[in-house]
Amino acid sequence: MKTLRALFISSHTWSILIGFVLLFVAAYGLPILFPVAQVGFAVFVLLLLLDGMALFRSRTTSVFARREVPDRLSNGDENPLTIYVENRYPFQIDADVIDEIPFQFQRRDVLFRVRLKPHETQAIRYELRPTRRGEYSFGAVNVFVLTPLGLLKRRFQFEKEKMVAVYPSFLQMRQYELLAATNRLNEVGIKRIRRIGHSMEFEQVRPYSTGDDVRTVNWKATARRTDAGGATLMTNAYQDERSQPVYCLIDKGRVMRSPFEGLTLLDYAINASLVLSNIALIKQDRAGILTFSDRVGQLLPADRRTGHMLKILELLYRQKTRFLESDYEALYAAVRTNIRQRSLLLLFTNFETLSAMHRQLPYLRRLAKDHLLLVIFFENTELRSLLDQPATDTEQIYLKTIGEKFAFEKKQIVKELQQYGIQTILTAPQHLTADTVNKYLELKARGMI
């Protein structure tokens, strides 16, 4: 019974059987064809038996396959997977390899055809792009083997169950980290920003050395060092300010549910927060996370100790959208209670209209009073594509007029926030990470954090 479950008839065999049926039907009108049909069918049955014996010649596994998949998949990225197939038959085979991928991908086309010589191993490589965080269950790797006759198929199954978690985009994080280490961040749109003025903290007073900036000479300390041999110039030594707290405040309300290229705005914000936190740690700052919606979610205090990035990754992995309006009053209360030191707050949210922003403006102004607040929200890319198309009838003119109004309100939101000293970024989802890192580096270069 187990052997029968692994046995399949190829499409080539069905075609031959249909041909024999037609031949036997034709033999009723032309009796001379009947012996030909009988002999041909007998030969065909014999070939079927030989094909079956070749496929099931051994009770041991005549074909071996294994799937190589990472322990974690990166959300929103193309993740590489590999299937290795080994032919242990003493003859050449053709094989159809079907991988049962998780249902979340909504794909039924993961089928590969390979031809393997005796004892040959081939690697099949393909990519999957998840668009949702969570657990994904892989099924079996099915290998359907055909002999050179190609009349019957034998199915082998391997790797029957494997659970893989999809995490925020750690591949993107590693890309930015590698480019930062090799000083090539400009390849992903990060600008080179010259440091403006001083962003330094006092370290010590020491004797003046050739090459020191004369503006750092400490004349009071120099006067105290004056002796019979003359004055010894003393200078103030500074070091770059470090360990500044940088918090990503992530809105999980309904406004962040909007989709773009398969990902929600929340997932774009989570991916950008992961990259920004890692860049902040590389720049010797401390990174923290605070999530909120209709109530305050999770808070991870800013830190830069070993293992902190793993804590950030695990926290971001568990975040889900709540389909309610976000409570900015609760956000302000949580920040005031838990973040006492002046920090850079990067608020990932979305405002579609000016009135929506006005409802939250009092709380944004209070946050900006105690901290450096950067509000990051999104362009409506579908609206932009509509505005870029020429209007050809009255209906499209009305639609473009309404679209222009919404686009204008987005720009007005930026201007009004800036009037109250609130930094802003209005960006398309695909540019979110680069624009956020650029703004962080700019604020750091200007000595604002």
N, C-alpha and C positions, 0 to 999 in steps of 0.2 A: 504493500500500500504506500509506503514511504517512497519507493522507487517510482510508482505511478504519479505521485504528486510532483515529482521533480521532472517528469517527462512532458514535453510540449511538442506539438506538430508545427513545423515551420510553414510560413506562407507559401514557399516554393512547393511544398508537398501538397497543400490544398489545391494549388493550380494544376498539378499533375493529376490529382484525383478527379477534378472537374473535367480534365481532358479525357480520362478513361470513361467517365460517365457518358460524355458526348459520343465517344467512339462506340460504346456498347449500344447506345440508342441508334446510331447510324447503321449498326450491324443488322438491325431488324429489317431495314430496307435493302441492305447489301450483305447477304449472308457470308460472302467471302471475307468480310472484315472481322467476323466473329473469332476465328482461330488466332488472327493477329492480335486482337484485343486480349484474348485469354493468355497468350504467351507473354505479351507485354506486361499484363497485370501481374503475372506470376514472377517475372523478373523484378518488377517494382516491389512486390512484397518481400522478395529475397533481399533486395538492397535495403529495405527498411529494417529487416532483421539484422543485417550486417552493421548498419548504422547504429542501431540500438546497442548491439554487442560492443561496438567500439566505444560508445559513450559510457556504458556501464561496465566496462571491462574490469574495473577495480572497485572494491568497496571503500577503499581509502580515498581521500580527497585528491582528485586529479587536477583540480584548479584551486589556487589559493588567492585570496584578495584581502586587502586591509585598507581602511580609510585612515588617513592622517589628518586630523583636525586639531586646531589649537584648543587649549583648555578654556580659553575665553575668545569670543568674537568681539570685534570693535564695531560699535553702532555707527551706521552711516558710511562705513568704509568698505572697500572691496577686500574681503578676507580670503587668502589663498587656502585651498584644500587640495589634497592629493590622494588618489586611489592607486595602489600598487596591485597589479594583476600578474600572477605567475602561472605559466602553462607547465603542468607536470605530465602531460600526455607525451607519448613518443612520436606524435605526429603533429602537423600544423593544425591550428584551430582558428576559427573566427568566433568572436565573443561580443555579445551585447551587454554592456555594463550599465545598470540602472541604479542610481543612488536614491534612496528614500530620504529626501531632505525634509526638514520641519515644515509643517503646514503654513507657518507664518510667511514663507517666501512666495506662496501661491504659484509655484512652478511645477510643471509636470514634464519638463523637457530635458531633465538631467540624464541623458542617455548618450553613451559613447560606444562606438564600434571600433574594435581593435582586432588585429591579426597577429597571432603569436606563433613563433616557431617553437619546436620542441625545447622545453626547459628555458624558455625566454621569459623575462620579466619586463613589463612596461609600466611607466608612471603616467597616470592621467591627471592633469592639473586643470582646475577650474576655480572660479571665484564666486562668492556669495556676498551680497550686500544687505545685511539686516537693517531694518528701519524702526525697530522697537526694542527697548531693553527688556530683559527677562530671561527665562529659561526656554531653550529650544531643544526639542527631542529629535534626534536622528534615528531613522529606522535601519533596515538592513541594506547591505550592498548586495544586489542581485546580479549574478553573472550567468548569462544564458549562452551555453557552448554549442557550437555547430562543428561537425567534422567536415572534411572536404566534400563529402556528398551533400551536406546541407539539407537532409530530409527531416531529421529530428533535432530537438534541442533538449539539453539537460540543464536544469537550474541548480545553481549553487548559491547559498546565502551565507553572508559573513557580517560581523559587526552588527548584531541584531538590534541593540539598544545602546544609545549614548546620549547623555544629557550635557548640553553646553550652555553656559551663561553668556548673554550678550551684555557687555559693559559699555559705558560711555567711551567715546572715541580715543582710546589709548594709543592707537596707531598715529592719529594726528598729533597727539601729545609728544610721542617719540620723534616724529618728524620735526616738530618745532624745536625740541630739545637738541636733536642732532645738528640742525642748522644753526642754532644758537652757539653750540660748542665749536662749530667750524666757521663761525662768523659769516654765515650765508643766509641770514633771515630775509634778506631782500628778495630771495627767490620765491617766497610765498607772500610777497606784498608788504613786508615790514620795512619801513623807511629807516634810513640812518639819521639819527637825531643827535645834533651837537648839544652838549651840555651847556646850558645857559646860566651864567652867574655861579654862585656857590650853593651846593647842597651838602654842606659839611658839618661835622660836629667836632668840638674841641677835644684834643687828645692829650697834649702836654706842652710845656714850655721847654725849649732846648736851645743850645747855642746855634747861632746863625751859621749856615753852610753855604758855600758857593752854589748859586743856582736857585736858592730859596727866593720866593716872592718878597720883595722889599715891603710890600703892603702888609705883610704878616709880622713885621718887627714889633716886638712888645717893648715900648720905650720905658715903661715903669719898671719892668724886670731888668732892663738894661741899666737903668740908673742905680738899682740896688746892687748890681754887680761891678760898679765902677770902683777901681782901686788905683794904687800908685802907678801901676803899669798901664793904665788907660782903661777904657770901657770895653766890656765884652758884650757884643750884640746878642740879644736873646730874641727868639722868634717863636710865635705860636705854631704848633703843629696840629694839623687837622686830618681827619679821616672821613671817608664817605659815610654819610648817614646810612645805617643799616637797621634791619629788623623793624621796618615800618609795617604796621598791620594793614593788610589788604583783604577786604571781605567781599565775596560775591553774594549778593542778595538776589535770590532766584524766585520770581513770581511763578507759582504753580496754579494760578487761577484760570478761568475759562478762556481769557484772552490769549493764553499761551498754547491753546489747543489747535490753533490754525495750522494746516499742513503746508509744506513746501518740499517738493521733490521727495515725497515719501516720509520725511521726518516732520515732527511737530516743532513749533517754535521753542517749546520747552526743551526738546532734545538738542536743538542748536545752542540754546543758552547753557545747557549742561556741558556739552562738548567744549564750548568756549571757556567756561569756568574751569574745566579741568586743565586746559592748556595754559590759561592765564595764571592759575595757581602754581603750576610747575615753573613758569617763567619767573614769577615773583620769588619763588624759593631759590632759583638760580641767581637772581639779583640780590640775594641775602635778605629779602623781606620775609615777613610772616604771612601765611595764607590761611584764611578761614572761610566758612560757608554758613549762610543762614537762608533757610527756605521758608516760604510763607504762602498762604492763600487766604481763605476766610478765617484762618487762624495761623498762628506761628507754628512752623514745622520743626525741623531739626537745626540745632546750632552746633557747629564745630569751631571752637575758639581758635584764633589765629596762632599758628605755631610754625616752627621750621625744624623740629627735631626729626631724627631718622624714623622713617616709617609713617610720617605724616601724610605723604601723598597717597599711600595705600588707604588711610582712613578717609581721605577726600574721595577717592575712587569708590570705595564701598558705600559711602553716604550718597553720592550722586547716583549710584546704580539703583538705589531703592526708591527714588523719587517718582511720584506719579501725579498726573494732572488731577485737580479737583475742579468740578464743573460748577464753581460758585465764584462770586465776585470777591476779589482780594480785599483784605482789611488792612489798609495802610496805617490806621491808628494803632492796631496791634503790632505792626511792624515797627513803628516809631517807639512804642513802649518797650519792645524787646531789645532794640538797639540801645536805647537809653539805659536800660537795666544791665545789659550784658557786655556792652562795648564802651568802656569808660575812656580809653585812650583815643586821642584823635586818630582817625583811620581813613584810608581810601575805601569808600563804599561804591561798588559797581552794581547798580540795580538793573537787572535784566527783566524787562517788562514789555508791555505794548500798549500804546495809546492810539486808537483809531480816530478819535475826534478831540477837538479842543475842550469841549465840555467834560469829557472823560478825564482829561488831565487836570482841569480846574477843580474837580471833586477831590483830587488827591494833593493838590498844590500846597495846602497848609502844612501837611505832614512832610512833604518833600523839603519845604523851606526850613522846617525845624531840624530835619536831618542835616541839611547843608549848613546850619548854624554851628553845629558841634563837630562836623566831619567834612571831608572833601567828598562830595557826592557826584557820581557820574551816572547819569540815567541813560540806559541803552535800550532803544526800541527799534521797531522794524518798519522798513518800507513795504508798501503793498505792491509786490512784484507783478501780480495779475493786473492791478490797476495801471501800472507803468506800461505794460504791453498793450493795454487798451488805448492809452493816451498816445502811444507812438504810432498807432495805425491811423490812416486818414479816414475821415468820416465821409461816407458815400450817400447817406440818406438822413432823413429827419430824426429817426430813432437813434442812430449812432451819434448825431450831434447832441441830442439830449444826454445820452450816456457819457459822452466825453465831457460835457459841461459839469455833470455831477462828479465825474472822476477828477476833474481839475479842482473842484471844491475840496474834495477829500485830500488830494495831494497838497493843496495850499495850506490846509489845516495842519498837516504834518510839519510843514516848514514853520508855521506859526508857533507850534508847540516848542520847537527848538529855540526860536527867538525868545519866547516868553520865559522859558527855563533859564536861559543864559542871562536874562535881565536880573534874575535873582541870584546870580553867581553859581548856578548849577551847571556843571559840565554835561554835555550831551553828545550822543552818537546816534544818528539816524542811518541805518544801514540795511542792505539786503541780507537775507539769511545766509547766503553762501559766502558773504564777505565778513560775517560777524567776528570770527576769530581773529583775522588779520587786523581789522579795524580796532578791535578791543585792545590787542597787544600794542598796536601803534599808539593808541591814546595813553595807555599805561606808561610806556617808555617816554612819551612826550611829557607827561606830568612829572615823571621822575627827573627828567633832564632839566625841567624848569624849576626844580626844587620845591614843588608844591606838596610833595610827600617825602 
